Amino acid sequence: MSTQLLEPILAGGVRNTHFFNGRLLTAEAMRAEQEANRRQRQQLGQATGHGVVSGLAVEPPTLTAGPAVVHVTAGLALNRLGQAVALAGDVDLALTPATITTPVEAGLFTDCGVSGPTGSQSPAGVYILVVAPASGFEGKAPLHGLTDQGAANGCGNRYAVEGVRFKLVGLDINSLTGISTTTRSQLATLLATDDDDPARLSRLRNLLAHLCFGTEEVAGFAVDPFRRTGGVSAFVRYGAVDALNLDDCDVPLALIHLTTRGVRLIDNWAVRRRVAPAAPSALWPTVVGERRLAEAEAVFLQFQDHIRKLIQDNPGTAGTLVATNYFRYLPPAGLLQVNAGSLPGITVSAFFSGTLYQDPQGIEGAQLPALLRATFNYPPVDLTQGEALWLYQVRENDLAVTGGQAVQPYVVFTTGHLPLLGDGRFDMSRWNYFHFT
């Protein structure tokens, strides 16, 4: 039977407790009201999108509690169910399964189960650290029967508290599809040893990050944008994180590489994403959805964190870094610290050795933010494909450095697919600063 216009459709709707004078209020009625409020908040959360709102950064431990410990800062996230996942304070997290009795679950997040590595410790491998909501009881309250005349005859739990639970999800690279034989071979070689070679660790971090970004898979969109799987675009799902089929409760926080020596690699932005709603079309998600924009931001942030730590950990040799030895992929744009004596950084000629690039062009500082954002619509640069890069020098930074100020010099690079921005405009700020053609 067809539903008529203006006819209310109530099946599956949110059930709010109806209050009226004379109604006997029971615990069941109040729990139903709480559940209705919870479902309405989840609907708002689903409309907003899923991802990390703030905080929840995964860092090396603040305590020397062991080799397999990370520090997680307080923060807030939203999972795919629209549930808020909030960590109230920083924690040092041991990456081993719990050996204590798990507290009784309060039942606020019944859709979120518990799974993860088993055994006394997590074996060596590559993992995604995820966070999910959890609940438990806290405190006690007196229990009164309806005919007890004010006398307590027992007690119950006072609060059902919302919290979080962390777990590690193993990433089996051999089971992943959508990556080339060359990439799979490179990863196998890099994972076969556990030395302290900075180039090996850097290249491993770079490849694992772009495995999560789905860089190779998304490149197939230009080849066949009409490819469909199950009636929707084949590019609705891609990348290593999607391949894990995580619970809708889980929010990815960091990629972690564990060996027998402990934590060898932590990369937040490889899997961390800002909150982004679902694409309005399942047929063209790479064009109209916000996921690609959020991932482009993550690609930029991942590289900036990666190169910062690489220079920080190797200040004496940073000037000899060669991009092709340390990276397979570069973002479509990035900022590179340039060596300046006491201020460590790369040397342009060394870093881009073997890569096609043009000598840095002058741009105004006012152009820099827009230039970087414009590159978010372009794919990462595969250094094995001989792609060309544009290099830029920002006038304000150059003047400060040449003027003797203690300022870190830097150079900006962008993909060669972006039109060259270094177009001289006479007497815009300094008539003789630009390169004229």
C-alpha positions as CSV (number, residue, x, y, z in Angstrom):
1,M,0.0,0.0,0.0
2,S,1.4,3.4,-1.0
3,T,2.0,6.1,1.5
4,Q,-0.1,9.2,0.9
5,L,1.0,12.8,0.8
6,L,1.0,14.5,4.2
7,E,0.7,11.1,5.9
8,P,3.2,11.0,8.8
9,I,5.8,8.2,8.4
10,L,6.9,7.2,11.9
11,A,8.6,3.9,11.4
12,G,12.1,3.9,12.6
13,G,11.8,7.5,14.0
14,V,13.3,8.8,17.2
15,R,11.1,7.9,20.1
16,N,10.9,10.8,22.7
17,T,9.3,10.0,26.0
18,H,6.0,11.8,26.2
19,F,5.6,13.4,29.6
20,F,2.2,14.2,31.1
21,N,0.8,14.9,34.6
22,G,0.0,11.7,36.4
23,R,2.4,9.5,34.4
24,L,4.5,7.2,36.5
25,L,8.1,7.9,35.5
26,T,10.3,4.7,35.5
27,A,14.0,4.2,34.8
28,E,12.9,2.7,31.4
29,A,11.1,5.9,30.4
30,M,14.1,8.1,31.4
31,R,16.5,5.8,29.5
32,A,14.3,6.1,26.5
33,E,14.5,9.9,26.7
34,Q,18.3,9.7,27.0
35,E,18.5,7.4,24.0
36,A,16.4,9.8,22.0
37,N,18.7,12.7,22.8
38,R,21.7,10.5,22.0
39,R,20.3,9.6,18.6
40,Q,19.4,13.2,17.7
41,R,23.0,14.3,18.6
42,Q,24.3,11.5,16.4
43,Q,22.2,12.7,13.5
44,L,23.8,16.1,13.9
45,G,27.2,14.5,14.0
46,Q,26.5,12.6,10.8
47,A,25.5,15.8,9.0
48,T,28.7,17.5,10.2
49,G,30.9,14.6,9.0
50,H,33.5,12.4,10.6
51,G,37.2,13.0,11.5
52,V,39.3,14.7,14.2
53,V,38.0,18.0,15.5
54,S,41.0,18.9,17.6
55,G,43.7,17.4,19.7
56,L,44.2,13.6,19.8
57,A,47.8,14.0,18.5
58,V,49.9,10.8,18.8
59,E,53.5,11.6,19.9
60,P,56.5,9.9,21.4
61,P,55.9,9.2,25.1
62,T,56.6,11.7,27.8
63,L,57.6,9.0,30.2
64,T,60.3,6.3,29.8
65,A,57.7,3.6,30.4
66,G,58.9,1.3,27.7
67,P,59.7,1.1,24.0
68,A,56.1,0.5,22.9
69,V,54.4,3.5,24.5
70,V,53.0,6.6,22.8
71,H,51.6,9.9,24.1
72,V,48.1,10.9,23.1
73,T,46.8,14.4,23.7
74,A,43.3,15.3,24.8
75,G,40.9,16.0,22.0
76,L,37.7,15.5,20.2
77,A,36.6,13.6,17.2
78,L,33.4,12.4,15.4
79,N,33.1,8.9,14.1
80,R,31.0,7.7,11.1
81,L,28.0,7.1,13.4
82,G,28.0,10.7,14.4
83,Q,29.1,9.9,17.9
84,A,31.5,12.2,19.8
85,V,34.8,10.6,20.8
86,A,36.3,12.8,23.5
87,L,39.5,12.2,25.5
88,A,39.4,14.5,28.5
89,G,43.1,14.5,29.3
90,D,46.5,13.4,27.9
91,V,47.5,9.8,28.3
92,D,50.6,7.7,27.9
93,L,49.3,4.6,26.0
94,A,51.1,1.3,26.1
95,L,50.6,-0.5,22.7
96,T,49.8,-3.8,24.3
97,P,46.5,-5.5,25.0
98,A,45.0,-4.9,28.4
99,T,46.1,-7.4,31.1
100,I,43.6,-6.1,33.6
101,T,40.0,-7.0,33.9
102,T,38.0,-4.8,31.6
103,P,35.3,-2.7,33.5
104,V,31.7,-3.5,32.8
105,E,30.5,-1.6,29.7
106,A,27.6,0.8,30.6
107,G,25.9,0.2,27.3
108,L,26.0,3.7,25.9
109,F,27.8,2.6,22.7
110,T,26.4,-0.9,22.1
111,D,27.3,-0.7,18.4
112,C,31.0,-0.5,19.2
113,G,32.7,-3.8,19.9
114,V,36.2,-4.5,21.2
115,S,38.7,-6.1,18.9
116,G,42.4,-5.8,18.2
117,P,45.8,-7.6,18.6
118,T,45.7,-10.6,20.9
119,G,48.5,-12.0,23.1
120,S,50.8,-10.4,25.6
121,Q,52.2,-7.8,23.2
122,S,51.6,-6.5,19.7
123,P,53.8,-8.2,17.2
124,A,56.1,-6.3,14.9
125,G,54.3,-4.7,11.9
126,V,52.5,-1.7,10.6
127,Y,49.4,-0.6,12.5
128,I,46.7,2.0,12.5
129,L,45.9,3.4,16.0
130,V,42.2,4.1,16.2
131,V,40.0,5.5,19.0
132,A,36.4,4.6,19.6
133,P,33.8,5.7,22.2
134,A,33.4,3.5,25.3
135,S,31.4,3.8,28.5
136,G,31.5,2.6,32.0
137,F,29.9,3.0,35.4
138,E,31.2,5.3,38.1
139,G,30.0,5.8,41.7
140,K,27.1,4.3,43.6
141,A,23.6,5.6,44.4
142,P,21.2,4.3,47.0
143,L,18.3,2.1,45.8
144,H,14.8,2.7,47.1
145,G,11.8,0.4,46.4
146,L,8.4,2.0,45.8
147,T,7.2,0.6,49.2
148,D,10.3,1.0,51.2
149,Q,9.1,4.2,53.0
150,G,12.3,6.0,52.4
151,A,14.7,3.3,53.5
152,A,17.4,2.2,51.1
153,N,17.5,-1.5,50.4
154,G,20.6,-1.6,48.1
155,C,22.5,0.5,45.7
156,G,23.1,1.0,42.0
157,N,25.5,2.7,39.7
158,R,25.4,6.5,40.0
159,Y,26.8,7.5,36.6
160,A,27.2,6.0,33.2
161,V,30.3,7.8,31.9
162,E,31.2,8.3,28.3
163,G,34.9,7.8,27.5
164,V,37.2,6.3,24.8
165,R,39.0,3.1,24.0
166,F,42.1,2.7,21.8
167,K,43.0,-0.2,19.7
168,L,45.6,-1.2,17.1
169,V,44.5,-2.5,13.7
170,G,47.1,-4.4,11.7
171,L,47.9,-3.3,8.2
172,D,48.7,-6.3,6.0
173,I,50.4,-4.8,3.0
174,N,50.4,-8.1,1.1
175,S,46.6,-8.2,1.1
176,L,46.1,-4.7,-0.3
177,T,45.0,-4.2,-3.9
178,G,45.3,-1.2,-6.1
179,I,49.0,-0.7,-5.6
180,S,51.7,-1.5,-8.2
181,T,54.1,-4.4,-8.0
182,T,56.9,-1.9,-7.8
183,T,55.5,-0.2,-4.7
184,R,54.8,-3.5,-3.0
185,S,58.4,-4.6,-3.7
186,Q,59.8,-1.3,-2.4
187,L,57.8,-1.7,0.8
188,A,58.9,-5.3,1.3
189,T,62.5,-4.3,1.0
190,L,62.2,-1.3,3.4
191,L,60.4,-3.5,6.0
192,A,62.9,-6.3,5.7
193,T,65.5,-4.6,7.9
194,D,65.3,-2.5,11.1
195,D,68.4,-0.3,10.9
196,D,68.7,3.4,11.8
197,D,69.4,4.6,8.2
198,P,67.5,7.9,8.0
199,A,67.0,7.4,4.2
200,R,65.3,4.0,4.7
201,L,63.1,5.2,7.5
202,S,62.1,8.3,5.6
203,R,61.3,6.5,2.4
204,L,59.3,3.9,4.4
205,R,57.3,6.7,6.1
206,N,56.7,8.4,2.8
207,L,55.4,5.2,1.0
208,L,53.2,4.1,3.9
209,A,51.6,7.6,4.1
210,H,50.8,7.5,0.4
211,L,49.5,4.0,0.7
212,C,47.0,5.5,3.1
213,F,46.3,8.4,0.9
214,G,45.5,6.0,-1.9
215,T,47.8,8.0,-4.3
216,E,48.2,5.2,-6.8
217,E,44.5,4.2,-6.8
218,V,43.1,7.8,-7.2
219,A,45.4,8.3,-10.2
220,G,43.1,5.8,-12.0
221,F,40.3,8.3,-11.9
222,A,41.8,10.2,-14.9
223,V,42.1,6.9,-16.8
224,D,38.5,5.8,-16.3
225,P,36.3,8.2,-14.4
226,F,33.2,6.1,-15.3
227,R,34.4,3.0,-13.6
228,R,31.7,1.7,-11.2
229,T,31.6,-0.9,-8.4
230,G,28.2,-2.0,-7.1
231,G,26.5,0.9,-8.9
232,V,28.7,3.6,-7.4
233,S,32.0,5.1,-8.4
234,A,35.0,2.8,-7.9
235,F,36.6,5.7,-6.2
236,V,34.2,6.0,-3.2
237,R,36.7,3.8,-1.4
238,Y,40.4,3.7,-1.8
239,G,43.6,3.7,0.2
240,A,44.9,1.4,3.0
241,V,42.6,2.7,5.7
242,D,39.4,2.0,3.6
243,A,40.8,-1.5,2.9
244,L,40.8,-2.3,6.6
245,N,37.0,-2.0,6.8
246,L,37.2,-0.3,10.2
247,D,34.1,-0.2,12.4
248,D,32.0,2.9,11.9
249,C,32.8,3.6,15.6
250,D,36.6,3.9,14.9
251,V,38.4,7.2,14.2
252,P,42.0,6.7,12.8
253,L,44.6,8.7,14.6
254,A,48.1,7.6,13.5
255,L,50.1,5.1,11.5
256,I,52.6,3.3,13.7
257,H,55.4,1.0,12.8
258,L,56.4,-1.5,15.5
259,T,59.5,-3.7,15.6
260,T,61.2,-5.7,18.3
261,R,63.0,-2.5,19.2
262,G,59.7,-0.7,19.9
263,V,58.0,2.2,18.1
264,R,60.0,3.1,15.0
265,L,57.6,5.4,13.3
266,I,54.6,7.6,14.2
267,D,52.8,9.4,11.4
268,N,49.6,11.3,12.4
269,W,48.6,12.9,9.1
270,A,49.0,9.6,7.1
271,V,45.6,8.6,8.5
272,R,44.3,11.6,10.5
273,R,41.7,13.8,8.7
274,R,39.8,16.8,9.6
275,V,36.0,16.5,9.9
276,A,34.5,16.2,6.4
277,P,30.9,15.3,5.5
278,A,30.0,12.5,3.0
279,A,30.1,13.4,-0.7
280,P,26.8,14.6,-2.1
281,S,27.1,12.1,-5.0
282,A,28.4,8.5,-4.9
283,L,29.0,8.7,-8.6
284,W,31.5,11.6,-8.6
285,P,33.0,11.7,-5.1
286,T,36.5,12.7,-6.2
287,V,35.1,15.8,-7.9
288,V,32.4,17.1,-5.6
289,G,33.2,15.6,-2.2
290,E,35.1,17.2,0.6
291,R,37.2,14.1,1.3
292,R,39.7,14.9,-1.5
293,L,40.2,18.4,-0.1
294,A,40.7,17.1,3.5
295,E,43.2,14.6,2.1
296,A,45.0,17.2,0.1
297,E,45.4,19.2,3.3
298,A,46.7,16.1,5.1
299,V,49.2,15.4,2.3
300,F,50.6,18.9,2.8
301,L,50.7,18.6,6.6
302,Q,52.2,15.1,6.5
303,F,55.1,16.3,4.4
304,Q,55.7,19.4,6.5
305,D,55.8,17.3,9.6
306,H,58.0,14.7,7.9
307,I,60.6,17.1,6.5
308,R,60.7,19.1,9.8
309,K,61.6,16.0,11.8
310,L,64.0,14.8,9.1
311,I,66.0,18.1,9.4
312,Q,65.6,18.2,13.2
313,D,67.0,14.7,13.6
314,N,69.8,15.2,11.1
315,P,70.9,18.9,11.4
316,G,74.5,18.3,10.4
317,T,73.6,16.5,7.2
318,A,70.4,18.2,6.2
319,G,72.2,20.3,3.6
320,T,73.1,17.1,1.7
321,L,69.6,15.6,1.6
322,V,68.5,14.5,-1.9
323,A,64.8,14.2,-2.4
324,T,64.8,11.1,-4.5
325,N,66.8,9.2,-1.8
326,Y,64.3,10.1,1.0
327,F,61.0,10.4,-0.8
328,R,59.0,8.6,-3.5
329,Y,56.3,11.3,-3.4
330,L,56.3,15.0,-2.7
331,P,53.1,17.0,-2.1
332,P,51.9,19.3,-4.9
333,A,53.3,22.1,-2.8
334,G,55.6,22.4,0.1
335,L,57.9,24.8,2.1
336,L,61.5,23.8,2.6
337,Q,63.8,25.3,5.2
338,V,67.1,26.3,3.5
339,N,70.4,25.9,5.3
340,A,71.7,29.1,6.8
341,G,74.6,28.3,9.1
342,S,73.2,28.0,12.6
343,L,69.7,27.4,11.1
344,P,69.8,23.9,9.6
345,G,67.9,23.1,6.4
346,I,68.3,21.7,2.9
347,T,70.4,23.0,0.0
348,V,68.3,23.6,-3.0
349,S,70.8,22.2,-5.6
350,A,71.3,19.1,-3.5
351,F,67.7,18.4,-2.5
352,F,66.4,18.7,-6.1
353,S,69.4,16.9,-7.7
354,G,68.1,14.6,-10.4
355,T,64.7,16.4,-10.4
356,L,63.5,18.8,-13.1
357,Y,63.1,22.3,-11.6
358,Q,63.4,25.9,-12.5
359,D,65.5,28.4,-10.5
360,P,63.4,30.1,-7.8
361,Q,61.1,32.8,-9.1
362,G,60.2,35.8,-6.9
363,I,56.7,36.2,-5.5
364,E,55.0,38.4,-2.9
365,G,54.1,37.1,0.5
366,A,50.5,38.1,-0.2
367,Q,50.4,35.4,-2.9
368,L,51.8,32.5,-0.8
369,P,48.6,31.3,1.0
370,A,46.5,31.3,-2.2
371,L,49.3,29.6,-4.1
372,L,49.5,26.8,-1.6
373,R,45.7,26.3,-1.5
374,A,45.5,26.3,-5.3
375,T,47.7,23.2,-5.3
376,F,45.2,21.2,-3.2
377,N,43.4,20.4,-6.5
378,Y,46.5,18.6,-7.9
379,P,47.9,15.1,-7.2
380,P,51.2,14.5,-5.3
381,V,54.4,14.5,-7.4
382,D,55.8,11.1,-8.1
383,L,59.6,11.6,-8.2
384,T,60.1,8.4,-10.3
385,Q,58.1,9.9,-13.2
386,G,60.4,12.9,-14.0
387,E,57.8,15.5,-13.2
388,A,58.9,19.1,-13.2
389,L,58.6,21.5,-10.3
390,W,58.3,25.3,-10.0
391,L,60.4,26.9,-7.2
392,Y,59.6,30.3,-5.6
393,Q,61.3,32.6,-3.2
394,V,59.1,35.0,-1.2
395,R,60.3,38.6,-1.3
396,E,59.7,39.4,2.3
397,N,61.7,36.4,3.5
398,D,64.6,37.1,1.2
399,L,64.8,40.8,2.2
400,A,64.7,39.8,5.9
401,V,67.6,37.3,5.4
402,T,69.7,39.5,3.2
403,G,69.0,42.3,5.7
404,G,70.8,40.4,8.4
405,Q,67.7,39.3,10.5
406,A,67.9,35.9,12.2
407,V,65.1,34.5,10.0
408,Q,64.9,31.0,8.6
409,P,65.2,31.2,4.8
410,Y,62.9,29.0,2.8
411,V,62.0,28.0,-0.7
412,V,58.5,27.0,-1.9
413,F,58.0,24.3,-4.5
414,T,54.9,23.4,-6.4
415,T,53.9,20.8,-9.0
416,G,54.7,21.8,-12.6
417,H,51.1,21.2,-13.5
418,L,50.2,24.5,-11.8
419,P,50.7,27.5,-14.1
420,L,53.8,29.5,-13.2
421,L,53.1,32.3,-10.8
422,G,56.3,34.2,-11.1
423,D,55.0,36.8,-13.5
424,G,56.8,40.1,-13.0
425,R,54.7,43.2,-12.5
426,F,56.6,46.4,-12.9
427,D,56.9,48.4,-9.6
428,M,54.4,46.3,-7.7
429,S,56.6,46.3,-4.6
430,R,60.2,46.3,-5.9
431,W,60.7,47.2,-9.5
432,N,63.9,45.3,-9.8
433,Y,63.1,42.2,-7.8
434,F,61.1,40.1,-10.3
435,H,62.4,38.0,-13.2
436,F,61.2,39.6,-16.4
437,T,60.9,37.8,-19.7
